[in-house]
Amino acid sequence: MAGGKYIKNKRGRAAFCLMAVMLFLSLIAEFIANDKPVLMKYQGEYLFPIFKVYTDARFGGDFPTEANYKDEFIRKNIEAEGYMIMPLIPFSYNTVDYELNEPFPAAPSKRHWLGTDEEGRDIVARLLYGIRLSFAFAMLLTLLSSFIGVFVGAVQGYFGGKTDIILQRIIEIWDSMPQMFILIIVASVFMPTFWTLLFILLLFSWTELTGMVRAEFLRARNFEYVKAAKAIGVGNFRIILRHILPNALVTTVTFVPFILAGAIVALTALDFLGLGLGHEYPSLGDLVRQGKDNLQAPWIGLSIFFVLSILLTALIFIGEGVRDAMDKRRR
């Protein structure tokens, strides 16, 4: 029923299709933007450099390191005894184009559709990989924080009394902690990585759903079917998981797209401030910073502006569509 209502929501349906296309392209980014061949045939053997590392010596070179498929010597050796198929964009997110005859950042051209950044890396490639990284980070953060928040809110609302009061005071104190200062301290002590940032943001984001779940459990624990389950000796956690939680999750699910959007914004903001991922990651926040620092190269700022605007707007419209589909007051 809710799925049918969502399909009838034109804006939500369009946003979902747009988001699906963006995620699909980012998931197959290696086949679209890469400095390695998608497929090659050498000495009668089919090779897949995207999935397996081949050394320079494998193609007639002298080094045991990974082959550089842009090297003229290696390329001629491969073409003499086979062929190789390069991706549509022959640059990965960390590939520096040393063959350009103009200073970085380079303007858009046939070689680089959206130009390069200040280090000579293709912007389209960094956007493709950056969308995947940001969405993976946001999805993990949303799932983990939602699980913890729903669990704590369920315990608060179901048991009530002193349990509710103590946990509520702890949450209020925890929410008042200066998150940005803690992030600055942690970033100055440890080298920020994907997992350390995920852990740090998880410490402060799990409280977003707690209040909503707590209110649902406070309301539902006085229903007749809950009292009947208690009367026949059903365990508390069985009642929570099987009888109350499914109803409480209906309203909780509607906020997941908004939490996803907030997680993407948080990662982008941290990368922009220099407190997030390092330069070895395809960070969207790093492109925002470069757009600010290189006003003479407007293609950087415009590219990341449109991508972030489309990505976040699509998530908001998806969230509104899910909310309207699950709203019982709407026919």
C-alpha positions, 0 to 999 in steps of 0.5 A, a space after each residue: 500500500 505504501 509502495 503504491 502511494 510512493 510510486 504515485 508521488 511524481 517528485 519522489 519517484 523522479 528523485 528515486 530514479 535520479 538517485 539510482 542512476 547516480 549510485 549505479 554510475 558510482 558503483 561501476 566507476 572503475 569501468 567508466 573512469 580508470 587509468 587501467 584497461 577494462 579488458 586486454 588481450 596479450 599473447 593470446 590471453 585475456 587479462 583484466 587489469 581492473 581486478 588483477 595487478 600485472 607487473 611491468 615485466 609481464 609486458 616486456 618491462 624491467 620492473 616488478 611493480 604494477 604496469 603503467 598502461 599509459 607508458 608508451 613502451 608498455 602500450 606498444 608492446 601490448 598493441 604488438 601482441 594484442 589490444 587493450 580497451 580503455 575506459 571512457 575516461 582514461 583517468 582514475 580519481 588519483 591519476 595526475 595528468 602530466 601530459 597536459 601543456 597548461 598549468 593546473 587546474 586545467 579548464 574543461 576540454 575534450 580530454 577532461 570534460 569538467 577540467 582538472 583540480 589543482 593537482 591535475 586530477 580529472 574532476 569527473 573521475 573524482 566526482 564518480 568515486 566521491 559519490 560512492 565514498 560519501 554514500 557508503 560512509 553515510 549509509 554505514 553511519 545511518 545504519 549503525 546510528 539508527 540501530 543504537 538510537 532505536 535500541 536506546 529509545 526502545 529501552 527508555 520508552 518501554 521500561 520508563 521510570 528511573 531507566 527513562 529518567 537516567 538515560 534521558 539525562 545522559 543523552 542530554 549531557 551527551 548532546 551538549 558536548 562540543 562535537 567540533 572541538 572533539 573532532 579537532 582534538 582527535 584529528 590533531 592526535 590521529 590521522 583521520 581515516 574512513 573508519 576513525 571518522 565513522 566511529 567519531 561521528 557515530 558517537 554523536 549521531 546515534 541520538 537523532 532517532 532516540 526521542 522519536 522511538 522513545 515517544 512511540 514506545 511510551 505510547 504503545 506500552 499501554 496498549 491492550 495487546 502489550 498488557 495481554 502479552 505481559 499477563 501471559 508471561 511473554 518476556 520484555 525483549 520479546 514484546 519489544 522486538 515482535 510487538 512494539 518495534 515494528 509499529 515504531 519503525 514505521 515512523 522511524 523509516 521516514 527519517 532515514 533519507 534525511 539522516 543520510 543527507 545529514 551524514 553526507 553533509 557532515 563528511 563533506 564539511 569535515 573534509 572541507 575544513 581539513 578535519 576529514 579524510 586525507 588527499 588520497 581519498 576522492 573526497 567531495 569536501 576536498 573539491 569544495 575546498 579547492 573551489 573556494 581556493 581557486 576562484 579563477 577556476 570556476 569549473 571546480 566550484 560549479 561542478 561540485 555545487 551541482 553534484 551536491 545540490 542534486 544529490 542532497 535534493 534527491 535524498 530530501 525528495 525521497 524522504 518526503 515521498 516516503 513520509 507521505 506514503 506512510 502518512 495514514 492521514 493521506 489517502 
